Amino acid sequence: MKKRLVYLDNNATTPLDPEVKRVIQESLDLYGNASSMHTPGRNAHKKMEDARSSVARLIHASESEIVFTGCGSESNNAVLNLLFSPEVDLGGRKRFVTSAIEHPSIYELKEMLERRGIEVTLVPVDETGKVRMDAYAQALDSDVALVSIMLANNETGTIQDVGAMTALAKKYGALVHTDAVQAAGKIGIDVRSLGVDYLSLSAHKIYAPKGIGALYVRSGSPFTPFLRGGHQEDGRRAGTYDNLGIMAFGKAAELALEHWEEDAQRMRRLRDMLDLGIREKVGDIHCNGHPEDRLPGTLNVSFYGAEGESILLYLDMEGIAVSTGSACATGSLEPSYVLVNAGLSSDLAHGSIRFSLGRFTTEEDIAYVTAHIPPVIERLRRMSTV
């Protein structure tokens, strides 16, 4: 079989959609600073506000509730900034509740928050990656200032019942944030139904460029700027507007809202085809994540007797791009904390591969992957000392 490039790392980043690329090309001459009052500035500002409307519609929010940021991680950090800002009155509350499988931009801030006097509670998850609701309920009390639970996990694709968790937290008067970076464009999102105060998005997960994100801030919810020194975004986020990035984000959000259901149906069918092919042709595997409440294009598989990074490199030589977990953790020799915290052994977590399909994945891609995985795993298992 002729070597081809098969990209199955869409949870790390997505390629540009051709229509998004066209918008970028058409907008190259809109160089005016969107904060300026002259004609070039007003033209850029109009396009930027059109994009804001599209992003708001994607999550059923109001335009005024969307703050453009540099990325999803910045959006997450901006929310956590509330916990120690002297400008925000949290009524003396000093506790932060989150899960043990959050993105590093939440999970790795634990020690920093504790140094600043915030008590952090990491709620455990079960073997499918679902937050244990009994433990979550026990973690809540009237001293909790903020709860942050991701809508869908970036490694396993497991989807959380954020609406139910928000309702519980609101009984104690806590603010609630959800990281929806992986969920946007793959499942329907309605901030009113979720009931959250804050929600993070990132453009490069929905076929737009890197370097632009957004934060939903519910009208009336407290907020303090994370980046200061400018009047942009009604004083909520300083910095010159990224015209091209924002316009591209707007087009990507428009496409996502229009096509997410058909995209999800197709990706789910291809993911199940990949799952079945691996089970039948490889064997001795363990699938991670919830069997049903999972993003349609995510398949996380642990291979007994094979090491994940070796699998990745051998597949890369065959033109197949996959991941061993979160792209934000690349370079770490430690096993995925997401999988370990879901009860997987260290050895098995080290043997995990995340296949993440996207809008442009085809049946031919899946057939190519299922044909090339078996000899790779067989070779590595023969070499393994496990």
N, C-alpha and C positions, 0 to 999 in steps of 0.2 A: 504493500500500500504506500502510495506516494506521500512523503512528509508534507504536512500542512501546518499552519499556525492555528491552534485552537486556544482561545482565550477563555478560561474558566476561573477568573479571579475578579469578577465584577463587584464583589463585596469590598474589595480593596479600592478599586476605582473603575469607572466605566469609560469606554471610548466616547468621543463626541458623536452625538446624533447628527446626521447630515443636515437636518433642518436647523439645529443649533449652530453648526459650523457656518451655515449660510447667514444666519443672523449676525454672527461675529464679523464675517467678511463685509456685510452690508453696513455694519456700524463702525468700521475702522475710521471713517472720516468724522465721526461724532466725537471730536477730541475735546470739546469744551468742558470745563469744570462744571459739574452739575450744581455746584453751589453758587456759581456766578450769575449775575442778573442780565448779562448781555444775551444776544440771540443764540450764539453757540452754546452758552451755558443753559439757557432755557430749553433748547432742543434736546440736549442730553438729559436734562431733568425730566422732561416729559416722557422720554423713553424709559427712564429709570422708574418712574411712578407706574407706568404701564406694567413693567416687570414685577413691581411690588404687588400689584393687583393679582397677577397670575399666581405668584407664590402664595398669597393669602387664600385664593380660591382653592388651591391644592389641599389645604388643611381646613377649609371652611372657617377662616378667620376674617377679621376686618383689616383693611389696608393699614390702618394706624397701629395695628398690633404687631406688625412685621418690622424687625430691626435687621438690616443687613450687617453681616459680620465677615471676618476673613475665612472662617471655616467652622465646622461643627465643634471642634475642640474649643475654639474661642467662645462659641455660644455656651457650651457647658461651663467653662471657667467663669463666664460673665454671671451665670446664675449662682455659682458657688461663692462668688464675690460678695453676695448679699449677706453671707453668714458672719462676716467680720467687718463690714462697712459701718463706720460711725454714723452715716447718713440714713441708715435704715433702722427703724424701730421695730425690733422683733419681740418686744415685750419681755425681754430678759431670757428668752428661750436660747438654749445653748446646745441643742442636739440636732444631728444630721443623720437621717436614715437612708441607706441605699442598699443595693444588693451586692452579693459577692462575685457577680459576673459582669459588672459594668465595664464600659470602654475605659482604657487607661486614663483618659482625660477627666474621668470621675474617680475611678478606683485608686489611681496612684497619688491622689491629692490627700489621702487619709492622714498621713503623717503631718503634712503641712497644716491641715485644719486642726489637728490635735495640738500642735505647737501654739496655735492661736486661741486655744481654750475651748474648742468645739469638741464635744463628745460625738464620736462617729460609731454608728452601729451598722455592721455588715450583715444583712439578712441572708441566711443560707438558701440554697436552691435544692430541688430534688434531682434524681438521676436524669431527668429529661431537660433540666435547665430551667424549670419553672420555679419561681419564688415560692417558698413554703409559706402559705397564707397564715398558718397558725403562728409561725415564728414572726411573721410580719406584724400581725395583730398585737402580739406581745411586745413588740419593739416600740409601739406607738404610745405616747402619753402627752400630757399638756406641756411638756418641756421641749417637744420636737418643733424645731423652726422650719425645717425643710426636708422633704422627701424627694429622692430622685431614683426613678426606676426606668430603665430603658424599655422602649416599646418592643423592639426585636433585637436579639443578640447578633452581633456581627460575625461570630464564629460558628455558632450552631444554627442560627436562624430562629430559635425558639421565641415565640411571641408571648408577651405577658398580658395579663388582664389589668391593664393600667386603669381602666375606668373604675373597676371594683376597688383597686388599691387607693385611688384618689378619694373615693367616697369614704373609705375608712379613715384616711388621714384628715379629711375635712371635719370629721367629728371632733377632732382634737384641735382644730384651728390651724393646722400646718399648711404651709405653702407646698405645692407639688410641681415637680419638673419631670419631663420625660425626654430622653434622647431618642429621637425618631429618625436619626440619620439613615439607618439601614432600612427602616420600614417605608419611608416615603417613596411613592411610585410603585410599590410592590403590593401594598394593601391599602384599603381605604382609610383615610385619617380625617376625623372630625373633632376638632379641639373642644367643641361644645359638649359632645358626647363623652369625651375623655374627662372633661372637667378640670384639666390641668391649668396651672398658672403660667407655665413656661414650657416651650417645646423647641428642640434644636433640630436644624436641617443643614444639609451640605449639598452643594450643587454637583460636585463631581461623582456623587453616587447615583445621579439621575441623568447622566449623559451630557453634562455641562462641564466647563473647565474647573480645574482646581483653583483654590485661593478665594473662593466666595462661599459664604454660608448665610444662614439667617437664624434669628431667634424670635419665636413668638412670645410676646409678653401680653398676657391677658389685660385688657383695660381695667385699671384700678388696682392691679397687683403692684407691690413695691418693686422698684428697680433703681439701681445706681450704676453709672457708667463704669465699664471695665477699662476702656481706652478713653483717655481724657485729652482735652486740649483743642477742641473744635466743636462747632455747633451742629455738625451733621447728625442726621437721624433724630432731629428734635432734641439734640444734646445727649442722646443715649449712647452714641458710639462715634468717637472722633476719628478723623482720617479722611483724606480725599476719596471720593467715590470711585470705585472700579467700574467705569462705564460698561466696558465690554463684558466683564464677568457678570454684572447684574443683569444686563440685557439677555445674555445667554441663559442665565438662571431662570429668567422669566419665561423664555421659550421652552426650556426643558420642563418647567413646572406645568406649562400649558399642555405639552405633549403627554406628560405623566398622568395628568387628570383625565385626558381624553382616552388614553390607551391602557391604563394600568390593569383593567380587568382582563382584557384579551391577552396582554403580556403575561399576566399571572397564570392564566389558564394554559398557555403554551409552555411557559417555563416549568410549571408543575408536571406537565406530561413528559417533557424532556428529562427533568430531574428523576422522575420515577423510572424512566427508561435507563438512565445511567445507574441508578440504584440497583435495578434488577440485573443489569449486565455485570456489575461488579460482584453481586452475590453469586450469580451463576458461574462466572468464569474465574473468580479468585477464591472466594471462601475464606473462612477464619477471619472475619471482620467484625467490627462493632460499630453500629451507626449511632452517632451522638446527636442529641437534641430531641425535641418532642416529635413523635411520629405524625401528629396531625397539626398542632398549633405551631407551624413553622413557616418561614418565608418560602414562597413557591420555588425559588431558584437556588436554595442552599442545601447542600448535602455534605455533612461532615462525617468522615469515615476513619476509624482507627484500624490499622492493619497489624495483626499479631505477627511478631517476628520480623518487622521491618521498621526502619527509622524514617520519620517524616521528612527530614531535610534531604535525605538520600533519595527518597521517592520523588520529591519535588525536582531535584537536579536531574535525575534520570528521565523524568517525564519532559523536562525542559529540553533535553537533547532530542526528544522526539517531536518538539514543537508544541508541547502542551503546557500552558501556563496555569498553575494552581497555587495554593497557599498552604502553609502549615498552621495558619491561624490568623490573628490580627496583623495587618501590615504595620500597625503602630508598634508592634512588639518584635519586628524583624531584627535579628542580631542577638536576641536573647537566647542563651543556651538552656534556660529553664523551660520546663513543659508548660503548656497553656494553663494559666490559673483558672480560666473559665471551665476547662474540662476537669481539672483536678478538684475544683470546688463543687463540681457536679458529681463527684465520687469516683472518677476514673483514676486508675492507678497511674503512677508516674510513667512507667514503661509504655503503657498503652496510649497515654496522652502524647508521648514522644513520637508515636507512630501514627499520628492523625494527619489527615489531609482535608482541607476545605475546598470543595468544588462549588463555585458560585456562578450560576448561569446568568445570562442577561438577554436583552432585547434582540441581540444579533446572533445568539447561539442557534445552531441548526441541528437537524437529525444527523446529518453527515458528520458534524463535529462529535456528537455523542458516539456514533459508530466507530469513529477513529480512536476516541479515548478508550472505549471498552475493548478494542482490539490491541491496544498498546500497553494497557495497565498489567494484564496477566504476566507477560514475560518479565516486566520490570519487577513486580513483586516476587515472582519466583526466583529471579536472580538475587535479589536482596536477602531473601529468606535463606538461600543457600549460603550466603556470606555471613549471616547473622550468628552471633554467639548466644542470642536469647533463646 
